[in-house]
């Protein structure tokens, strides 16, 4: 069942790669990003969260990363919302809380994010943060699969073999 972790790893890698490729993250130093983030620049806030998460240009601090991602997530950014789900799921920068992870994943999944849909499939299948429900897990895996997520397709097939 190693594929259940792949979606999480793939999404983590995606958000980190996206932040690395961000022009403002590479063009500005950490002081400039901090200043822009404090002024309310959403992209700078997201990038500052990434910097604290990775320890890039600042001392690594998962709690500060969580704070910045939460600020961006509360402004409606779906990438930050997914990252918050990951941080709650993994217990990085915040006490591990599967129920809160599921809430953030649900918010993003309802926006059509296939990785969040697959994560909800995993959570319902295992009963992490939600009441275990294989039928609901199949639904989420099916939605992820319909949106092109291979892990969702694999999860859907595995649950249908039971």
C-alpha positions in Angstrom: 0.0 0.0 0.0 2.9 2.3 -0.6 0.9 4.3 -3.2 -1.2 5.8 -0.4 1.8 7.9 0.6 2.8 8.8 -3.0 0.1 11.4 -3.4 1.3 13.2 -0.3 4.9 13.0 -1.4 4.0 14.1 -5.0 2.0 17.1 -3.7 4.7 18.1 -1.3 7.2 17.9 -4.1 5.0 19.9 -6.4 4.4 22.8 -3.9 8.1 22.9 -3.1 9.1 22.9 -6.8 6.5 25.6 -7.5 7.9 27.8 -4.8 11.5 27.2 -6.1 10.5 28.4 -9.5 8.7 31.4 -8.2 10.3 34.5 -9.6 9.8 36.5 -6.4 11.3 33.7 -4.2 14.5 33.6 -6.3 14.8 37.3 -7.1 14.3 38.8 -3.6 16.2 38.2 -0.5 14.6 37.0 2.7 14.4 40.5 4.2 12.5 41.8 1.1 10.2 38.8 1.2 9.6 39.3 4.9 8.8 43.0 4.3 6.4 42.2 1.5 4.7 39.4 3.5 4.2 41.8 6.4 2.6 44.3 4.0 0.1 41.7 3.0 1.5 40.4 -0.3 0.0 36.9 -0.6 2.7 35.5 -2.9 5.4 36.7 -0.5 3.5 35.2 2.4 3.3 31.8 0.7 7.0 32.0 -0.2 7.9 33.0 3.3 6.0 29.9 4.5 8.1 27.8 2.1 11.3 29.4 3.3 10.6 28.6 6.9 9.5 25.1 6.0 12.8 24.4 4.1 15.1 26.6 6.1 15.9 28.5 2.9 17.4 31.9 3.8 16.0 31.7 7.3 16.4 29.2 10.2 14.0 26.3 9.6 10.9 26.7 11.7 7.8 24.6 11.0 5.7 26.6 13.4 6.4 29.8 11.5 5.9 28.1 8.2 2.5 26.9 9.5 1.6 30.5 10.6 2.4 31.9 7.1 0.6 29.1 5.3 -2.5 29.6 7.5 -2.5 33.3 6.8 -2.5 32.6 3.0 -5.0 29.7 3.3 -7.4 31.9 5.1 -7.3 34.3 2.1 -8.5 31.4 -0.1 -5.3 30.1 -1.7 -6.0 26.5 -2.5 -2.2 25.6 -2.5 -1.8 26.9 1.0 -5.0 25.2 2.1 -3.6 21.9 0.8 -0.2 22.5 2.6 -2.1 23.2 5.8 -3.8 19.8 5.4 -0.3 18.2 5.0 1.1 20.0 8.0 -1.8 18.9 10.2 -1.6 15.4 8.8 2.2 15.1 9.4 2.2 17.2 12.6 4.8 19.7 11.4 4.6 23.1 13.0 1.4 22.1 14.7 0.1 19.3 16.8 -0.9 16.4 14.5 -4.6 16.5 14.0 -6.1 14.3 11.3 -9.6 15.8 11.8 -8.2 19.3 10.9 -6.2 17.8 8.1 -9.4 16.3 6.7 -11.2 19.7 6.9 -8.5 21.4 4.9 -8.3 18.6 2.4 -12.1 18.7 2.0 -12.0 22.4 1.3 -9.4 21.8 -1.5 -11.0 18.6 -2.8 -14.3 20.4 -3.3 -12.4 22.8 -5.6 -11.4 19.8 -7.7 -7.9 19.1 -6.4 -7.2 15.5 -7.2 -4.4 15.1 -4.6 -6.7 16.3 -1.9 -9.4 14.0 -3.1 -7.0 11.0 -3.0 -5.9 12.1 0.5 -9.5 12.0 1.6 -9.8 8.5 0.1 -6.8 7.4 2.2 -8.3 9.1 5.3 -11.7 7.5 4.9 -10.2 4.2 4.1 -8.1 4.2 7.2 -10.5 6.2 9.5 -7.9 8.9 10.2 -9.7 12.1 11.3 -13.0 10.9 9.9 -15.2 7.9 10.6 -13.9 5.0 8.6 -16.1 4.5 5.6 -15.0 2.4 2.6 -17.8 3.6 0.4 -16.9 7.2 1.0 -13.2 6.3 0.4 -14.2 4.8 -2.9 -16.1 8.0 -3.8 -13.1 10.2 -3.1 -10.7 7.9 -4.9 -13.1 7.8 -7.9 -13.2 11.6 -8.0 -9.4 11.7 -7.9 -9.2 9.1 -10.6 -11.7 11.0 -12.8 -9.4 14.0 -12.4 -6.4 12.1 -13.7 -4.8 11.1 -10.4 -3.1 7.7 -10.7 -3.1 7.2 -6.9 -6.8 7.8 -6.9 -7.3 5.2 -9.6 -5.1 2.7 -7.7 -7.0 3.3 -4.5 -10.3 2.9 -6.3 -9.2 -0.4 -7.9 -7.8 -1.8 -4.6 -11.0 -1.0 -2.7 -13.1 -2.6 -5.4 -11.1 -5.8 -5.2 -12.2 -6.3 -1.6 
